């Protein structure tokens, strides 16, 4: 039996030491900036014989983490960009945490306030779920209506947004710009706007504001995802439709829509799942539904009722997800 030849993968080359020294200098510069801009008064004392040195605690920890990350990258022979990315990640994480004074040390200090609320969440009031059945119906109804109308409008906008199915480049760019504006505002922002414009639950128009907010949210998602799907369609049927003399509407209906229809159904089911979650959250800002009931119980410190709503919400979302998976298997 002839001997089998084994090929060993060559080790990556050792990165430049000078470059890593430059990255270490960058870490020192970041440490100095962290020191200058620090807000915490915690210090690290370093006794050295007759002299005791001190340094701000958090910047020192950040410096040690940065140098340790560079040492690990150098030992693992990671390239310059990889090491720089790791260093930039640590710097940005520290800066973001320091900006909001993030610390995990407050959790043990506030445990006396957390424990009674946590015990209430561990003992849900199951009977309360049935008492808010009307709010559940409003939440699901808002999700259904917003999904149907939003996906239909999103389909039309996607057709005009993609250069493959749009009548001209100007129309495509204009629709993409409009869609970018729609997506730049989150669903909660749309809900606040519509509550301010047409009124919330106090005026009996809460569900309408919620549907309009979810509608804008759905249009942005479906139009974006579907337009990118249209961009990647097989050009063969499109070229065949053009060669046969089909106009724009006929080409889109016969050559493009059949290719993107499975994706459109999948996006619609995905949006419906999002709407169930979002409609519960939007109720907190005054559009009705189960979110309003949850906010009311939070204000009354009835955490056992809030726990029952959250558990029921998880169950509803899981059921919707299972239903969506079943529909995808049948249709796609």
Secondary structure, 3 states (H helix, E strand, C coil): CCCCCCCCCCCCCCCCHHHHHHHHHHHHHHHHHHHHCCCCCCEEEEEECCEEEEEEHHHHHHHHHHHHHHHHHHHCCCCHHHHHHHHHHHHHHHHHHHHCCCCCHHHHHCHHHHHHHHHHHCCCCCHHHHHCHHHHHHHHHHHHHHHHHHHHHHHHHHHHHCCCCCCCHHHHHHHHHHHHHHHHCCHHHHHHHHHHHHCCHHHCCHHHHHHHHHHHHHHHHHHHHHHHHHHCCCHHHHHHHHHCCCCHHHHHHHHHHHHHHHHHHHHHHHHHHHHHHHHHHHHHHCCCCHHHHHHHHHHCCCHHHHHHHHHHHHHHHHHHHHHHHHHHHHHC
